[in-house]
Every structure is written in structure tokens, then in C-alpha cells.
């Protein structure tokens, strides 16, 4: 037993390193064969939101699309302190700039001489490494094979971040770190994860609130103050952002509990290709049912969670999942699965710990829907290789 515990960090580091190298290899292949060596292609920039003039010569444009969120985080990485007026080229500048951690770190790393885009990729890879490592340690603490920690790669937020340079994988990694540290009663490290998570995405505050509420419930005043203080840096940054950007319209993604989810089941997407249309419609229905099933699985798994802080955070993310439902946000799992990715990670971890494998299956449909985009990108790379050969 002592030998096993002594080797736990080394085995977890090995799995995390291998997972990160696998992701890096995939990204390098996509950059080389899909984007012809231009790493900016990973940020998925569309022509409906033209990039700032300084970045246009180095930006691959995908015509006929509005692109995706990663393009805006790239602009922030080039202008984190509002010195270049890049906020004018962002769809919702206040919302995007609040999520400063990943682009801000990329900018900080770039002072070494590394291009901002590659520095951003490095931050995403670092998040993959940390998420897999913490997940591995959590699995070992629950007498599970260390390789189970690689399930972090299958969380929708992780998959989307790997392909389109989003911030959700980083938030999910920090949530897994919070789960592990809280389970070990390492409250300083857990609070640090919360502080960083709140700077990564607004939903990181659910971790802050989970830790604080649990501490108050257990009458641990000092711990409650620790978690409350963890949210202070993000609040201070939000104030700065509010002074430099117009109001956000992000509240539109919310609706009455479960109403938006059930309504999405009756929305049919069309596609010129009949076969692709059938696949899209099937994945849409399965992924929405998967989210509904995941919410139910979370309710059933809550009674097994021993950490009050983790339980409180899981409840808050469960509530978030119930009120998602804005029409634009519910287009596909690429949109609605990412905000609840910390909950999905927890469901898989807790279901594995309790050997309740059936409860781990509902979120799989969302991962399949998001993973379909990676398969499509991979196939494009393969086609390029075959064409060049």
C-alpha cells in the first residue's frame, strides 16, 4: 500500500504527460495539414467577425461562418489591457474579457519570444496536463486504475478547447483540481483553484460559492472567509472590464428550468446533405437527452459525495444545467455541454468511484456530439496527407 501511494504522483504524471503529448501531436498534424502550418487556424476565425487589421495577414478566414469563440480570446491575448482597441472586434467584449486567465497567461508566456498563438496553445496543453493529473490522483485515491484519469480528455469542454482554443477545458481542469483538493481537505489549494477558475470563466464562481457555502454549513468561518477571498481577484478584474466595455447580453442563454432543454428536442436543424442532416438530427436529440440524463444522474450521485464543498459545487452546476436554454446557445452540444463540463467530469469521477457505471453513460452522447467535430477535422487532415502523397 505504501509503495502504491509513493508511486501515485509518478504514475499520474506519466499518464498526464502521455495525454498531453497525444493532444499536441493531433494539434500539430491539424496545423500542418489543415491550416498549412498556420497555428492561427486553430482559433476558427469566420468572415462575419473580421479580425483587427494588424492580425488579418496572419489569420486564416473560414468564409460563410461567424467563426467561434476562440477567435475572440486570441484578440484578447494580443490586447489584454485594452491598449489596441481590439475589444471593438469582439462579439461581446465584456463577456470575453472577463475570461482573462487563458489569454492573459498566453500573453505573459509570449514575452519569452514565443508567438502569442503558440503560447495560447501551450496554456491549453498545460490545462490538459493538469486536468488529467488531478483526475488520475482522484482515481487512485478511490482505488481505481490510474489510467481512468484520462477520461478528462473526453469531457466536452476539454474536447472543444483542444480543437478551437476555448477556455472551458481550463475551467474543467481547475474544477477537477478543486474536487481532488477538497476531498483531501487541502483547503488552501482548493481555494486557489477557485480563484483561478473565476478568472477563467464566470461559472468558476460556482466553485467559489460551493466552497464558501459548505464552509458556512459546517461552521468553518476561517475557511468560508478563505473561499470568499478567492473570488476577490476576479471581482476586481470584472470592475476594470466593466469600465472599458459595453454591457453584455450573455444573460440570454438562461431560461426557465428545463424549459429550454425540452424545447430543443423539437427544433430540427437542416443541412444540404441528406446524410449529414440525418446525423446532425440524431446527435442533437441524443445530446439533449444526454444532458437531461446527466442532470438526473447527478441527482442520484449526490448522496455518495462525502465532501460538502464538492457536493455544493455540484448542486450549483446542476442548477446551471437546468436553466440553460437560450435558442442560440442550444444549437448543438458544442454550445450547451461546455458550461456544465465540470459537472460532467464529476459525474464520471463519482460514478466510477461508486462503480455505478450506468450513471456515467448519459453524458457520453454529448462527448460524441462534440467529438464529431474533431473527427471531421482529423478526416480533413488525412485527406490532405493522401492528396499530397
C-alpha positions in Angstrom: 0.0 0.0 0.0 2.8 2.4 0.9 4.6 1.6 -2.3 1.4 2.3 -4.3 0.9 5.6 -2.6 4.6 6.6 -3.1 4.3 5.8 -6.9 1.0 7.6 -7.3 2.4 11.0 -8.3 4.8 9.5 -10.8 2.2 7.3 -12.4 -0.2 10.3 -12.6 2.5 12.5 -14.1 3.2 9.8 -16.7 -0.4 9.5 -17.8 -0.8 13.3 -17.9 2.3 13.7 -19.9 1.3 11.0 -22.4 -2.2 12.5 -22.8 -0.7 16.0 -23.3 1.7 14.7 -25.9 -1.1 12.9 -27.8 -3.1 16.2 -27.9 -0.1 18.1 -29.0 0.6 15.6 -31.8 -3.0 15.9 -33.0 -2.8 19.7 -33.0 0.5 19.8 -34.8 -1.0 17.5 -37.5 -4.0 19.7 -37.9 -1.9 22.8 -38.1 0.4 21.2 -40.7 -2.2 19.5 -42.9 -5.4 21.5 -42.5 -4.1 25.1 -41.8 -0.9 24.7 -43.9 1.4 25.5 -40.9 -0.6 28.5 -39.6 -1.4 27.9 -36.0 -3.9 30.8 -36.0 -6.2 28.4 -37.9 -6.9 26.6 -34.6 -8.8 29.7 -33.4 -11.5 29.2 -36.1 -12.0 32.7 -37.4 -15.0 33.5 -39.5 -15.6 36.3 -42.0 -18.6 37.6 -40.2 -16.4 38.9 -37.5 -13.3 40.2 -39.3 -10.1 40.3 -37.2 -8.3 43.5 -36.3 -6.3 44.9 -39.3 -2.9 44.0 -37.7 -3.9 40.3 -37.4 -5.6 39.9 -40.8 -2.5 39.0 -42.8 -1.8 36.1 -40.4 -5.4 34.9 -39.9 -6.9 32.1 -42.0 -10.5 33.0 -42.6 -13.3 30.5 -42.8 -15.8 32.0 -45.2 -19.5 31.9 -44.7 -19.3 31.5 -41.0 -19.1 33.6 -37.9 -16.3 31.5 -36.6 -16.1 30.5 -32.9 -15.2 31.9 -29.5 -11.5 31.1 -29.7 -11.0 33.8 -32.3 -12.0 36.4 -29.7 -9.8 35.0 -27.0 -6.9 35.3 -29.5 -7.6 39.0 -29.9 -7.6 39.4 -26.1 -4.3 37.6 -25.8 -2.9 40.2 -28.2 -4.6 43.1 -26.3 -5.3 42.0 -22.7 -5.2 45.6 -21.2 -7.3 47.4 -23.8 -4.3 49.3 -25.4 -5.1 48.4 -29.0 -8.9 48.7 -29.1 -9.3 45.1 -30.1 -12.4 45.0 -28.0 -14.2 46.6 -30.9 -13.7 43.4 -32.9 -15.2 41.1 -30.3 -18.9 40.0 -30.3 -19.4 40.5 -26.6 -16.3 42.3 -25.3 -17.3 42.4 -21.6 -18.2 38.7 -21.5 -15.0 37.7 -23.3 -12.6 40.0 -21.4 -13.9 38.7 -18.1 -12.4 35.4 -19.1 -8.9 36.7 -18.9 -6.9 33.9 -17.5 -6.1 31.8 -20.6 -5.5 34.7 -23.0 -3.7 36.6 -20.2 -1.4 33.7 -19.5 -0.7 33.3 -23.2 0.3 37.0 -23.4 2.6 36.6 -20.4 4.2 33.5 -21.9 4.7 35.3 -25.2 7.2 37.7 -23.6 9.7 34.9 -23.9 9.6 35.4 -27.6 7.1 32.7 -28.4 4.3 33.8 -30.7 1.1 34.6 -28.9 -0.8 31.8 -30.7 1.7 29.1 -29.8 1.8 30.4 -26.2 -2.0 30.1 -26.1 -1.7 26.5 -27.4 0.8 25.9 -24.6 -1.7 27.2 -22.0 -4.4 24.9 -23.3 -1.9 21.9 -23.2 -1.0 22.9 -19.7 -4.6 22.7 -18.7 -4.9 19.2 -20.3 -1.9 18.1 -18.3 -3.2 19.5 -15.0 -6.7 18.1 -15.6 -5.5 14.6 -16.4 -3.0 14.7 -13.5 -5.6 15.7 -10.9 -8.1 13.2 -12.3 -5.6 10.5 -12.1 -4.8 11.3 -8.4 -8.5 11.4 -7.6 -9.0 7.9 -9.2 -6.0 6.5 -7.3 -7.5 7.9 -4.0 -10.6 5.9 -4.8 -8.8 2.6 -5.5 -9.3 2.9 -9.3 -6.7 2.3 -12.0 -4.7 5.4 -12.7 -5.5 5.2 -16.4 -9.1 6.2 -15.6 -7.8 9.7 -15.2 -7.5 10.0 -18.9 -11.3 10.3 -19.0 -10.7 14.0 -18.6 -9.9 14.1 -22.3 -13.4 13.0 -23.2 -15.2 15.8 -21.3 -16.9 18.1 -23.9 -15.2 21.2 -22.6 -11.8 19.6 -23.0 -12.5 18.3 -26.5 -13.8 21.7 -27.6 -10.8 23.5 -26.1 -8.4 21.2 -27.8 -10.0 21.8 -31.2 -10.9 25.5 -31.1 -8.8 27.1 -28.3 -11.6 27.7 -25.8 -11.3 28.3 -22.1 -13.7 25.6 -20.9 -11.0 22.9 -20.7 -9.0 25.1 -18.3 -12.1 25.7 -16.1 -12.9 21.9 -16.1 -9.3 21.1 -15.1 -9.5 23.6 -12.2 -12.8 22.1 -11.2 -11.2 18.6 -11.1 -8.4 20.1 -9.0 -11.0 21.6 -6.7 -12.7 18.3 -6.3 -9.5 16.4 -5.5 -8.1 19.0 -3.1 -11.4 19.4 -1.3 -11.6 15.6 -0.9 -8.2 15.7 0.8 -9.2 18.8 2.9 -6.4 20.8 1.3 -8.4 24.0 1.5 -5.7 26.4 0.5 -5.1 24.6 -2.8 -8.8 24.2 -3.3 -9.4 27.9 -2.8 -6.5 28.7 -5.2 -8.3 26.6 -7.9 -11.4 28.6 -7.2 -9.6 32.0 -7.5 -8.1 31.0 -10.8 -11.3 29.4 -12.1 -13.3 32.6 -11.5 -10.8 34.4 -13.8 -11.2 31.7 -16.4 -14.9 31.9 -16.8 -17.9 33.3 -14.8 -19.1 29.8 -13.9 -15.9 29.5 -11.9 -17.7 31.4 -9.2 -19.9 28.3 -8.7 -16.8 26.7 -7.3 -16.1 29.7 -5.1 -19.7 29.7 -3.8 -19.7 25.9 -3.3 -16.6 26.1 -1.1 -17.9 29.0 0.9 -21.4 27.7 1.4 -20.1 24.3 2.5 -17.8 26.0 5.0 -20.6 28.1 6.4 -22.8 25.0 6.7 -20.0 23.2 8.6 -19.4 26.4 10.7 -15.9 26.8 9.5 -15.7 30.6 9.5 -12.0 30.9 8.5 -12.5 28.5 5.6 -15.6 30.4 4.5 -13.5 33.7 4.5 -10.8 31.9 2.5 -13.2 30.9 -0.2 -14.9 34.3 -0.2 -11.5 36.0 -0.6 -10.8 33.6 -3.6 -13.4 35.5 -5.6 -11.9 38.9 -4.9 -9.3 39.0 -7.8 -12.0 38.1 -10.3 -14.4 40.7 -9.0 -11.6 43.4 -9.2 -10.9 42.4 -12.8 -14.6 42.5 -13.6 -14.8 46.1 -12.4 -11.9 47.0 -14.7 -13.5 45.3 -17.6 -16.9 47.0 -16.9 -15.2 50.4 -17.2 -13.8 49.6 -20.7 -16.5 47.6 -22.4 -20.3 48.0 -23.2 -22.8 45.9 -21.3 -23.0 42.2 -22.0 -26.1 40.4 -23.4 -25.0 36.9 -22.1 -28.0 36.6 -19.9 -29.9 35.4 -23.0 -28.6 31.8 -22.6 -30.8 31.4 -19.5 -34.4 30.3 -19.4 -36.9 28.7 -17.0 -35.7 25.4 -15.5 -35.7 22.6 -18.1 -38.0 24.5 -20.5 -35.2 25.3 -23.0 -33.9 21.8 -22.9 -37.2 20.2 -23.7 -38.0 22.8 -26.3 -34.7 22.0 -28.0 -35.9 18.4 -28.6 -38.4 19.8 -31.1 -36.0 22.0 -33.0 -34.8 20.4 -36.3 -31.6 21.5 -37.9 -31.3 21.3 -41.7 -28.3 20.6 -43.9 -27.9 20.4 -47.7 -26.5 16.9 -47.5 -29.3 14.4 -46.5 -26.9 12.0 -44.8 -25.2 14.7 -42.7 -28.7 16.1 -41.9 -29.7 12.8 -40.5 -26.5 12.5 -38.5 -27.0 16.1 -37.1 -30.6 15.5 -36.1 -29.7 12.2 -34.4 -26.8 13.7 -32.5 -28.9 16.7 -31.5 -31.6 14.6 -29.9 -29.1 12.2 -28.3 -27.0 15.0 -26.8 -30.0 16.9 -25.4 -31.3 13.6 -23.9 -27.8 13.0 -22.6 -27.8 16.4 -20.8 -31.2 15.6 -19.3 -29.9 12.2 -18.3 -26.7 13.7 -16.9 -28.8 16.0 -14.7 -30.7 13.0 -13.4 -27.5 11.0 -12.8 -26.0 14.0 -10.9 -29.0 14.0 -8.5 -28.6 10.3 -7.8 -24.9 10.6 -7.3 -25.0 13.5 -4.8 -25.8 11.2 -2.0 -22.5 9.4 -2.5 -20.4 12.5 -2.3 -18.6 12.8 1.0 -17.1 16.3 0.6 -19.7 19.0 1.4 -17.7 21.5 -0.7 -17.8 19.3 -3.8 -21.4 18.4 -3.2 -22.4 22.1 -3.0 -20.5 22.9 -6.2 -22.1 20.0 -8.0 -25.5 21.2 -7.0 -24.8 24.7 -8.3 -23.6 23.3 -11.7 -26.7 21.1 -11.7 -28.9 24.2 -11.3 -26.9 25.8 -14.1 -27.6 22.9 -16.4 -31.3 23.1 -15.6 -31.6 26.8 -16.6 -29.6 26.6 -19.9 -31.9 27.0 -22.8 -31.3 30.1 -24.9 -32.1 29.2 -28.6 -28.7 30.3 -29.9 -26.8 28.6 -27.1 -28.8 25.3 -27.6 -27.9 24.9 -31.3 -25.7 21.8 -30.5 -23.7 20.2 -27.8 -20.7 22.3 -28.7 -22.6 25.1 -27.0 -24.6 23.7 -24.2 -22.3 21.0 -23.0 -19.3 23.2 -22.3 -20.8 25.2 -19.3 -21.7 22.0 -17.5 -18.4 20.2 -18.3 -17.2 20.4 -14.6 -20.5 18.6 -13.6 -19.9 16.0 -16.4 -16.3 15.4 -15.1 -17.7 15.0 -11.6 -20.4 12.6 -12.7 -17.8 10.3 -14.4 -15.5 10.5 -11.4 -18.1 9.8 -8.8 -19.9 7.1 -10.9 -16.5 5.4 -11.3 -15.7 5.6 -7.6 -19.1 4.1 -6.7 -18.9 1.6 -9.6 -22.2 3.0 -10.8 -21.3 2.6 -14.4 -24.8 3.1 -15.8 -24.9 6.6 -14.3 -21.8 7.5 -16.3 -23.4 6.8 -19.7 -25.8 9.8 -20.3 -23.0 12.4 -20.8 -21.3 10.2 -23.3 -23.7 11.3 -26.0 -22.6 14.9 -25.6 -19.0 13.9 -25.9 -19.8 12.0 -29.0 -21.5 15.1 -30.5 -18.6 17.4 -29.7 -16.1 14.7 -30.7 -17.7 14.5 -34.2 -16.1 17.9 -34.9 -12.6 16.5 -34.0 -13.3 13.5 -36.3 -14.3 15.8 -39.1 -11.1 17.9 -38.7 -9.0 14.8 -38.4 -10.5 13.4 -41.7 -9.7 16.7 -43.4 -6.1 16.3 -42.3 -6.0 12.7 -43.6 -7.4 13.8 -46.9 -4.7 16.4 -47.2 -2.0 13.8 -46.5 -3.4 11.5 -49.1 -3.7 14.3 -51.6 -0.1 15.3 -51.1 1.2 11.8 -51.2 
